[in-house]
């Protein structure tokens, strides 16, 4: 289930985002989380299964361009290859039904594999 990021989940979100290649440094992670908290166009969602948070997907919403750019997508390594990433992309599409979901450079390869989502 896709849930919106809340400040109380900051450490979990930072842990998940740290699996992204460009988000390895603590300062960079802190800046990214701060941007999600302060910028209305940046939205961070977490993927919850029962009581566990297993993934994160971050988007930039551009209603002017009718698109949602997936800029972060990550799954806990011990739960990869189970379809969680594809489920998150599908949930984002359902969350923003009138906008086209597109990748950025970092998420392009994954979203290309996820064409049928």
N, CA, C and O atoms as a GROMACS GRO file, in nm:
protein
  468
    1UNK      N    1   0.084  -0.117   0.000
    1UNK     CA    2   0.000   0.000   0.000
    1UNK      C    3   0.089   0.125   0.000
    1UNK      O    4   0.185   0.134   0.077
    2UNK      N    5   0.056   0.218  -0.085
    2UNK     CA    6   0.129   0.343  -0.095
    2UNK      C    7   0.081   0.438   0.014
    2UNK      O    8  -0.039   0.463   0.027
    3UNK      N    9   0.175   0.492   0.093
    3UNK     CA   10   0.141   0.589   0.196
    3UNK      C   11   0.228   0.713   0.176
    3UNK      O   12   0.342   0.703   0.130
    4UNK      N   13   0.175   0.829   0.212
    4UNK     CA   14   0.252   0.952   0.200
    4UNK      C   15   0.355   0.960   0.311
    4UNK      O   16   0.331   0.918   0.424
    5UNK      N   17   0.470   1.015   0.276
    5UNK     CA   18   0.578   1.035   0.372
    5UNK      C   19   0.532   1.128   0.483
    5UNK      O   20   0.463   1.228   0.458
    6UNK      N   21   0.570   1.095   0.606
    6UNK     CA   22   0.549   1.182   0.722
    6UNK      C   23   0.683   1.195   0.794
    6UNK      O   24   0.766   1.105   0.789
    7UNK      N   25   0.702   1.306   0.860
    7UNK     CA   26   0.828   1.336   0.929
    7UNK      C   27   0.868   1.224   1.024
    7UNK      O   28   0.988   1.196   1.038
    8UNK      N   29   0.773   1.159   1.090
    8UNK     CA   30   0.806   1.053   1.185
    8UNK      C   31   0.869   0.931   1.116
    8UNK      O   32   0.926   0.844   1.183
    9UNK      N   33   0.859   0.923   0.984
    9UNK     CA   34   0.917   0.814   0.906
    9UNK      C   35   1.048   0.854   0.839
    9UNK      O   36   1.096   0.785   0.749
   10UNK      N   37   1.106   0.965   0.883
   10UNK     CA   38   1.225   1.020   0.818
   10UNK      C   39   1.341   0.921   0.812
   10UNK      O   40   1.402   0.906   0.706
   11UNK      N   41   1.373   0.853   0.922
   11UNK     CA   42   1.488   0.762   0.923
   11UNK      C   43   1.466   0.644   0.828
   11UNK      O   44   1.558   0.602   0.759
   12UNK      N   45   1.345   0.592   0.825
   12UNK     CA   46   1.313   0.482   0.733
   12UNK      C   47   1.328   0.529   0.589
   12UNK      O   48   1.387   0.461   0.506
   13UNK      N   49   1.271   0.648   0.560
   13UNK     CA   50   1.278   0.703   0.424
   13UNK      C   51   1.424   0.727   0.383
   13UNK      O   52   1.462   0.696   0.270
   14UNK      N   53   1.503   0.782   0.473
   14UNK     CA   54   1.644   0.807   0.440
   14UNK      C   55   1.718   0.676   0.417
   14UNK      O   56   1.801   0.667   0.327
   15UNK      N   57   1.687   0.574   0.496
   15UNK     CA   58   1.750   0.444   0.476
   15UNK      C   59   1.718   0.386   0.340
   15UNK      O   60   1.806   0.334   0.272
   16UNK      N   61   1.592   0.395   0.300
   16UNK     CA   62   1.552   0.344   0.169
   16UNK      C   63   1.614   0.426   0.055
   16UNK      O   64   1.665   0.370  -0.042
   17UNK      N   65   1.610   0.559   0.068
   17UNK     CA   66   1.666   0.644  -0.037
   17UNK      C   67   1.817   0.626  -0.049
   17UNK      O   68   1.874   0.651  -0.156
   18UNK      N   69   1.882   0.583   0.058
   18UNK     CA   70   2.027   0.566   0.052
   18UNK      C   71   2.068   0.453  -0.044
   18UNK      O   72   2.185   0.442  -0.079
   19UNK      N   73   1.973   0.370  -0.086
   19UNK     CA   74   2.002   0.266  -0.185
   19UNK      C   75   2.009   0.322  -0.327
   19UNK      O   76   2.054   0.253  -0.419
   20UNK      N   77   1.963   0.447  -0.346
   20UNK     CA   78   1.973   0.511  -0.477
   20UNK      C   79   2.120   0.552  -0.499
   20UNK      O   80   2.183   0.603  -0.407
   21UNK      N   81   2.173   0.530  -0.620
   21UNK     CA   82   2.316   0.559  -0.645
   21UNK      C   83   2.359   0.702  -0.612
   21UNK      O   84   2.470   0.722  -0.563
   22UNK      N   85   2.274   0.800  -0.637
   22UNK     CA   86   2.313   0.940  -0.613
   22UNK      C   87   2.282   0.988  -0.473
   22UNK      O   88   2.301   1.106  -0.443
   23UNK      N   89   2.234   0.901  -0.387
   23UNK     CA   90   2.190   0.943  -0.253
   23UNK      C   91   2.270   0.874  -0.142
   23UNK      O   92   2.216   0.849  -0.035
   24UNK      N   93   2.394   0.845  -0.166
   24UNK     CA   94   2.475   0.771  -0.069
   24UNK      C   95   2.523   0.856   0.049
   24UNK      O   96   2.534   0.805   0.161
   25UNK      N   97   2.550   0.984   0.026
   25UNK     CA   98   2.605   1.070   0.130
   25UNK      C   99   2.493   1.122   0.221
   25UNK      O  100   2.384   1.155   0.175
   26UNK      N  101   2.523   1.128   0.352
   26UNK     CA  102   2.423   1.170   0.451
   26UNK      C  103   2.375   1.312   0.422
   26UNK      O  104   2.254   1.337   0.429
   27UNK      N  105   2.464   1.403   0.390
   27UNK     CA  106   2.425   1.543   0.362
   27UNK      C  107   2.330   1.548   0.244
   27UNK      O  108   2.230   1.620   0.247
   28UNK      N  109   2.360   1.472   0.141
   28UNK     CA  110   2.273   1.469   0.022
   28UNK      C  111   2.135   1.413   0.058
   28UNK      O  112   2.033   1.466   0.015
   29UNK      N  113   2.133   1.307   0.138
   29UNK     CA  114   2.006   1.249   0.183
   29UNK      C  115   1.924   1.350   0.263
   29UNK      O  116   1.804   1.363   0.244
   30UNK      N  117   1.990   1.420   0.353
   30UNK     CA  118   1.922   1.520   0.434
   30UNK      C  119   1.862   1.630   0.347
   30UNK      O  120   1.750   1.674   0.369
   31UNK      N  121   1.939   1.674   0.248
   31UNK     CA  122   1.889   1.777   0.156
   31UNK      C  123   1.770   1.726   0.076
   31UNK      O  124   1.674   1.800   0.053
   32UNK      N  125   1.775   1.600   0.033
   32UNK     CA  126   1.666   1.542  -0.044
   32UNK      C  127   1.539   1.534   0.040
   32UNK      O  128   1.431   1.571  -0.005
   33UNK      N  129   1.552   1.485   0.162
   33UNK     CA  130   1.436   1.474   0.252
   33UNK      C  131   1.380   1.613   0.280
   33UNK      O  132   1.258   1.631   0.281
   34UNK      N  133   1.466   1.711   0.302
   34UNK     CA  134   1.421   1.848   0.328
   34UNK      C  135   1.341   1.902   0.209
   34UNK      O  136   1.240   1.970   0.227
   35UNK      N  137   1.387   1.871   0.089
   35UNK     CA  138   1.316   1.915  -0.032
   35UNK      C  139   1.178   1.850  -0.039
   35UNK      O  140   1.080   1.917  -0.073
   36UNK      N  141   1.168   1.721  -0.008
   36UNK     CA  142   1.038   1.654  -0.006
   36UNK      C  143   0.945   1.715   0.099
   36UNK      O  144   0.823   1.722   0.078
   37UNK      N  145   1.001   1.760   0.209
   37UNK     CA  146   0.920   1.818   0.316
   37UNK      C  147   0.875   1.960   0.285
   37UNK      O  148   0.770   2.003   0.332
   38UNK      N  149   0.954   2.034   0.208
   38UNK     CA  150   0.926   2.177   0.189
   38UNK      C  151   0.871   2.216   0.051
   38UNK      O  152   0.807   2.320   0.038
   39UNK      N  153   0.896   2.134  -0.050
   39UNK     CA  154   0.854   2.169  -0.186
   39UNK      C  155   0.723   2.098  -0.219
   39UNK      O  156   0.716   1.975  -0.220
   40UNK      N  157   0.619   2.175  -0.246
   40UNK     CA  158   0.487   2.117  -0.273
   40UNK      C  159   0.484   2.031  -0.399
   40UNK      O  160   0.396   1.946  -0.414
   41UNK      N  161   0.578   2.050  -0.490
   41UNK     CA  162   0.581   1.972  -0.614
   41UNK      C  163   0.652   1.838  -0.596
   41UNK      O  164   0.636   1.747  -0.677
   42UNK      N  165   0.730   1.826  -0.490
   42UNK     CA  166   0.801   1.702  -0.461
   42UNK      C  167   0.717   1.621  -0.363
   42UNK      O  168   0.679   1.670  -0.257
   43UNK      N  169   0.687   1.497  -0.399
   43UNK     CA  170   0.607   1.410  -0.311
   43UNK      C  171   0.681   1.278  -0.292
   43UNK      O  172   0.727   1.216  -0.389
   44UNK      N  173   0.691   1.236  -0.168
   44UNK     CA  174   0.756   1.109  -0.135
   44UNK      C  175   0.650   1.014  -0.079
   44UNK      O  176   0.572   1.050   0.010
   45UNK      N  177   0.649   0.893  -0.133
   45UNK     CA  178   0.558   0.790  -0.088
   45UNK      C  179   0.639   0.670  -0.042
   45UNK      O  180   0.747   0.642  -0.094
   46UNK      N  181   0.586   0.600   0.055
   46UNK     CA  182   0.648   0.478   0.105
   46UNK      C  183   0.555   0.362   0.076
   46UNK      O  184   0.434   0.380   0.069
   47UNK      N  185   0.612   0.243   0.059
   47UNK     CA  186   0.534   0.123   0.029
   47UNK      C  187   0.529   0.038   0.155
   47UNK      O  188   0.632  -0.010   0.203
   48UNK      N  189   0.409   0.020   0.207
   48UNK     CA  190   0.390  -0.053   0.331
   48UNK      C  191   0.320  -0.186   0.304
   48UNK      O  192   0.218  -0.190   0.236
   49UNK      N  193   0.377  -0.293   0.357
   49UNK     CA  194   0.318  -0.426   0.350
   49UNK      C  195   0.302  -0.472   0.494
   49UNK      O  196   0.400  -0.491   0.565
   50UNK      N  197   0.177  -0.490   0.536
   50UNK     CA  198   0.144  -0.519   0.675
   50UNK      C  199   0.205  -0.410   0.761
   50UNK      O  200   0.164  -0.294   0.749
   51UNK      N  201   0.300  -0.440   0.847
   51UNK     CA  202   0.359  -0.338   0.934
   51UNK      C  203   0.497  -0.291   0.886
   51UNK      O  204   0.559  -0.206   0.949
   52UNK      N  205   0.543  -0.346   0.774
   52UNK     CA  206   0.678  -0.316   0.726
   52UNK      C  207   0.675  -0.217   0.610
   52UNK      O  208   0.590  -0.225   0.522
   53UNK      N  209   0.770  -0.124   0.612
   53UNK     CA  210   0.787  -0.032   0.500
   53UNK      C  211   0.903  -0.086   0.418
   53UNK      O  212   1.017  -0.094   0.465
   54UNK      N  213   0.873  -0.124   0.293
   54UNK     CA  214   0.969  -0.197   0.211
   54UNK      C  215   1.022  -0.117   0.092
   54UNK      O  216   1.118  -0.160   0.028
   55UNK      N  217   0.963  -0.003   0.062
   55UNK     CA  218   1.006   0.072  -0.055
   55UNK      C  219   0.971   0.219  -0.045
   55UNK      O  220   0.896   0.261   0.043
   56UNK      N  221   1.028   0.295  -0.136
   56UNK     CA  222   1.000   0.439  -0.144
   56UNK      C  223   0.999   0.480  -0.290
   56UNK      O  224   1.076   0.429  -0.372
   57UNK      N  225   0.912   0.573  -0.321
   57UNK     CA  226   0.908   0.631  -0.455
   57UNK      C  227   0.885   0.781  -0.438
   57UNK      O  228   0.792   0.825  -0.372
   58UNK      N  229   0.974   0.857  -0.500
   58UNK     CA  230   0.965   1.003  -0.493
   58UNK      C  231   0.938   1.059  -0.631
   58UNK      O  232   0.997   1.017  -0.730
   59UNK      N  233   0.846   1.156  -0.636
   59UNK     CA  234   0.806   1.213  -0.764
   59UNK      C  235   0.807   1.366  -0.759
   59UNK      O  236   0.800   1.427  -0.653
   60UNK      N  237   0.817   1.424  -0.878
   60UNK     CA  238   0.796   1.567  -0.895
   60UNK      C  239   0.669   1.580  -0.977
   60UNK      O  240   0.658   1.526  -1.087
   61UNK      N  241   0.573   1.652  -0.922
   61UNK     CA  242   0.443   1.668  -0.987
   61UNK      C  243   0.443   1.800  -1.063
   61UNK      O  244   0.467   1.906  -1.006
   62UNK      N  245   0.417   1.791  -1.194
   62UNK     CA  246   0.410   1.909  -1.279
   62UNK      C  247   0.275   1.911  -1.349
   62UNK      O  248   0.258   1.855  -1.457
   63UNK      N  249   0.178   1.976  -1.284
   63UNK     CA  250   0.045   1.982  -1.344
   63UNK      C  251   0.045   2.067  -1.470
   63UNK      O  252  -0.039   2.048  -1.558
   64UNK      N  253   0.138   2.163  -1.480
   64UNK     CA  254   0.148   2.246  -1.601
   64UNK      C  255   0.182   2.161  -1.723
   64UNK      O  256   0.133   2.185  -1.833
   65UNK      N  257   0.268   2.060  -1.701
   65UNK     CA  258   0.311   1.972  -1.809
   65UNK      C  259   0.231   1.842  -1.813
   65UNK      O  260   0.258   1.754  -1.896
   66UNK      N  261   0.134   1.829  -1.723
   66UNK     CA  262   0.053   1.707  -1.713
   66UNK      C  263   0.137   1.582  -1.693
   66UNK      O  264   0.112   1.480  -1.756
   67UNK      N  265   0.238   1.592  -1.606
   67UNK     CA  266   0.323   1.476  -1.585
   67UNK      C  267   0.370   1.465  -1.440
   67UNK      O  268   0.372   1.562  -1.364
   68UNK      N  269   0.407   1.344  -1.406
   68UNK     CA  270   0.468   1.312  -1.278
   68UNK      C  271   0.601   1.246  -1.312
   68UNK      O  272   0.605   1.142  -1.379
   69UNK      N  273   0.710   1.304  -1.264
   69UNK     CA  274   0.843   1.251  -1.291
   69UNK      C  275   0.887   1.166  -1.172
   69UNK      O  276   0.896   1.216  -1.060
   70UNK      N  277   0.913   1.039  -1.196
   70UNK     CA  278   0.964   0.952  -1.091
   70UNK      C  279   1.114   0.977  -1.081
   70UNK      O  280   1.190   0.945  -1.173
   71UNK      N  281   1.155   1.036  -0.968
   71UNK     CA  282   1.297   1.069  -0.953
   71UNK      C  283   1.369   0.976  -0.856
   71UNK      O  284   1.492   0.965  -0.860
   72UNK      N  285   1.296   0.909  -0.771
   72UNK     CA  286   1.353   0.809  -0.681
   72UNK      C  287   1.260   0.689  -0.679
   72UNK      O  288   1.138   0.704  -0.672
   73UNK      N  289   1.316   0.572  -0.684
   73UNK     CA  290   1.239   0.449  -0.661
   73UNK      C  291   1.336   0.345  -0.607
   73UNK      O  292   1.439   0.317  -0.668
   74UNK      N  293   1.302   0.290  -0.492
   74UNK     CA  294   1.392   0.198  -0.426
   74UNK      C  295   1.314   0.099  -0.341
   74UNK      O  296   1.208   0.131  -0.287
   75UNK      N  297   1.368  -0.021  -0.331
   75UNK     CA  298   1.307  -0.128  -0.253
   75UNK      C  299   1.415  -0.186  -0.162
   75UNK      O  300   1.531  -0.199  -0.202
   76UNK      N  301   1.376  -0.219  -0.040
   76UNK     CA  302   1.467  -0.286   0.053
   76UNK      C  303   1.531  -0.405  -0.019
   76UNK      O  304   1.460  -0.487  -0.077
   77UNK      N  305   1.665  -0.415  -0.016
   77UNK     CA  306   1.732  -0.521  -0.092
   77UNK      C  307   1.682  -0.664  -0.063
   77UNK      O  308   1.684  -0.749  -0.152
   78UNK      N  309   1.639  -0.690   0.058
   78UNK     CA  310   1.593  -0.824   0.090
   78UNK      C  311   1.453  -0.854   0.036
   78UNK      O  312   1.403  -0.966   0.050
   79UNK      N  313   1.390  -0.754  -0.026
   79UNK     CA  314   1.256  -0.772  -0.083
   79UNK      C  315   1.252  -0.738  -0.232
   79UNK      O  316   1.144  -0.714  -0.287
   80UNK      N  317   1.365  -0.734  -0.296
   80UNK     CA  318   1.370  -0.703  -0.438
   80UNK      C  319   1.328  -0.823  -0.522
   80UNK      O  320   1.328  -0.937  -0.476
   81UNK      N  321   1.292  -0.794  -0.645
   81UNK     CA  322   1.249  -0.897  -0.742
   81UNK      C  323   1.119  -0.967  -0.701
   81UNK      O  324   1.096  -1.082  -0.737
   82UNK      N  325   1.036  -0.895  -0.626
   82UNK     CA  326   0.905  -0.948  -0.586
   82UNK      C  327   0.791  -0.866  -0.645
   82UNK      O  328   0.674  -0.890  -0.615
   83UNK      N  329   0.826  -0.769  -0.731
   83UNK     CA  330   0.723  -0.687  -0.794
   83UNK      C  331   0.685  -0.562  -0.716
   83UNK      O  332   0.591  -0.493  -0.755
   84UNK      N  333   0.754  -0.532  -0.608
   84UNK     CA  334   0.720  -0.416  -0.526
   84UNK      C  335   0.741  -0.287  -0.604
   84UNK      O  336   0.656  -0.198  -0.599
   85UNK      N  337   0.852  -0.275  -0.676
   85UNK     CA  338   0.877  -0.154  -0.756
   85UNK      C  339   0.768  -0.132  -0.859
   85UNK      O  340   0.720  -0.020  -0.875
   86UNK      N  341   0.730  -0.237  -0.930
   86UNK     CA  342   0.623  -0.226  -1.028
   86UNK      C  343   0.491  -0.188  -0.962
   86UNK      O  344   0.414  -0.108  -1.015
   87UNK      N  345   0.465  -0.245  -0.845
   87UNK     CA  346   0.343  -0.210  -0.772
   87UNK      C  347   0.344  -0.063  -0.730
   87UNK      O  348   0.240   0.003  -0.732
   88UNK      N  349   0.460  -0.013  -0.692
   88UNK     CA  350   0.469   0.129  -0.655
   88UNK      C  351   0.442   0.219  -0.774
   88UNK      O  352   0.371   0.319  -0.762
   89UNK      N  353   0.499   0.184  -0.890
   89UNK     CA  354   0.475   0.264  -1.010
   89UNK      C  355   0.326   0.262  -1.046
   89UNK      O  356   0.269   0.366  -1.079
   90UNK      N  357   0.264   0.147  -1.038
   90UNK     CA  358   0.121   0.136  -1.067
   90UNK      C  359   0.040   0.219  -0.969
   90UNK      O  360  -0.056   0.286  -1.008
   91UNK      N  361   0.078   0.217  -0.842
   91UNK     CA  362   0.006   0.295  -0.741
   91UNK      C  363   0.021   0.445  -0.766
   91UNK      O  364  -0.073   0.521  -0.744
   92UNK      N  365   0.140   0.488  -0.811
   92UNK     CA  366   0.159   0.630  -0.845
   92UNK      C  367   0.068   0.667  -0.962
   92UNK      O  368   0.007   0.775  -0.961
   93UNK      N  369   0.058   0.580  -1.061
   93UNK     CA  370  -0.031   0.606  -1.176
   93UNK      C  371  -0.176   0.618  -1.129
   93UNK      O  372  -0.250   0.702  -1.180
   94UNK      N  373  -0.215   0.537  -1.035
   94UNK     CA  374  -0.351   0.543  -0.983
   94UNK      C  375  -0.372   0.666  -0.896
   94UNK      O  376  -0.481   0.723  -0.893
   95UNK      N  377  -0.268   0.709  -0.826
   95UNK     CA  378  -0.275   0.827  -0.739
   95UNK      C  379  -0.290   0.955  -0.822
   95UNK      O  380  -0.358   1.049  -0.781
   96UNK      N  381  -0.227   0.957  -0.938
   96UNK     CA  382  -0.231   1.072  -1.029
   96UNK      C  383  -0.291   1.027  -1.163
   96UNK      O  384  -0.220   1.026  -1.263
   97UNK      N  385  -0.418   0.992  -1.168
   97UNK     CA  386  -0.476   0.933  -1.289
   97UNK      C  387  -0.478   1.026  -1.411
   97UNK      O  388  -0.481   0.978  -1.525
   98UNK      N  389  -0.478   1.156  -1.389
   98UNK     CA  390  -0.486   1.248  -1.504
   98UNK      C  391  -0.349   1.294  -1.552
   98UNK      O  392  -0.340   1.373  -1.646
   99UNK      N  393  -0.242   1.246  -1.489
   99UNK     CA  394  -0.107   1.286  -1.526
   99UNK      C  395  -0.029   1.167  -1.581
   99UNK      O  396  -0.051   1.053  -1.541
  100UNK      N  397   0.062   1.195  -1.673
  100UNK     CA  398   0.146   1.090  -1.731
  100UNK      C  399   0.269   1.068  -1.642
  100UNK      O  400   0.338   1.163  -1.608
  101UNK      N  401   0.294   0.943  -1.607
  101UNK     CA  402   0.410   0.909  -1.524
  101UNK      C  403   0.530   0.886  -1.614
  101UNK      O  404   0.526   0.804  -1.706
  102UNK      N  405   0.639   0.960  -1.585
  102UNK     CA  406   0.761   0.952  -1.666
  102UNK      C  407   0.882   0.936  -1.574
  102UNK      O  408   0.876   0.973  -1.457
  103UNK      N  409   0.990   0.881  -1.627
  103UNK     CA  410   1.113   0.867  -1.548
  103UNK      C  411   1.203   0.989  -1.561
  103UNK      O  412   1.185   1.072  -1.650
  104UNK      N  413   1.301   0.998  -1.471
  104UNK     CA  414   1.413   1.088  -1.494
  104UNK      C  415   1.531   1.000  -1.535
  104UNK      O  416   1.512   0.880  -1.558
  105UNK      N  417   1.649   1.055  -1.545
  105UNK     CA  418   1.765   0.979  -1.592
  105UNK      C  419   1.794   0.859  -1.501
  105UNK      O  420   1.825   0.750  -1.549
  106UNK      N  421   1.784   0.880  -1.368
  106UNK     CA  422   1.818   0.773  -1.274
  106UNK      C  423   1.714   0.661  -1.273
  106UNK      O  424   1.748   0.546  -1.242
  107UNK      N  425   1.589   0.690  -1.305
  107UNK     CA  426   1.483   0.588  -1.296
  107UNK      C  427   1.439   0.533  -1.431
  107UNK      O  428   1.352   0.447  -1.438
  108UNK      N  429   1.500   0.584  -1.537
  108UNK     CA  430   1.458   0.547  -1.672
  108UNK      C  431   1.467   0.397  -1.700
  108UNK      O  432   1.374   0.338  -1.754
  109UNK      N  433   1.579   0.334  -1.663
  109UNK     CA  434   1.596   0.191  -1.692
  109UNK      C  435   1.491   0.108  -1.619
  109UNK      O  436   1.435   0.014  -1.675
  110UNK      N  437   1.464   0.144  -1.494
  110UNK     CA  438   1.365   0.067  -1.419
  110UNK      C  439   1.226   0.086  -1.479
  110UNK      O  440   1.153  -0.011  -1.499
  111UNK      N  441   1.188   0.209  -1.509
  111UNK     CA  442   1.054   0.233  -1.564
  111UNK      C  443   1.039   0.173  -1.702
  111UNK      O  444   0.928   0.133  -1.739
  112UNK      N  445   1.148   0.164  -1.779
  112UNK     CA  446   1.141   0.096  -1.908
  112UNK      C  447   1.106  -0.052  -1.889
  112UNK      O  448   1.031  -0.108  -1.968
  113UNK      N  449   1.161  -0.115  -1.785
  113UNK     CA  450   1.127  -0.256  -1.755
  113UNK      C  451   0.984  -0.269  -1.706
  113UNK      O  452   0.924  -0.377  -1.707
  114UNK      N  453   0.931  -0.158  -1.663
  114UNK     CA  454   0.800  -0.155  -1.598
  114UNK      C  455   0.692  -0.103  -1.692
  114UNK      O  456   0.588  -0.056  -1.646
  115UNK      N  457   0.713  -0.110  -1.821
  115UNK     CA  458   0.622  -0.055  -1.923
  115UNK      C  459   0.478  -0.100  -1.903
  115UNK      O  460   0.385  -0.022  -1.922
  116UNK      N  461   0.459  -0.224  -1.864
  116UNK     CA  462   0.324  -0.277  -1.850
  116UNK      C  463   0.255  -0.236  -1.720
  116UNK      O  464   0.141  -0.274  -1.696
  117UNK      N  465   0.325  -0.160  -1.638
  117UNK     CA  466   0.265  -0.119  -1.510
  117UNK      C  467   0.142  -0.034  -1.531
  117UNK      O  468   0.079   0.009  -1.434
   0.00000   0.00000   0.00000
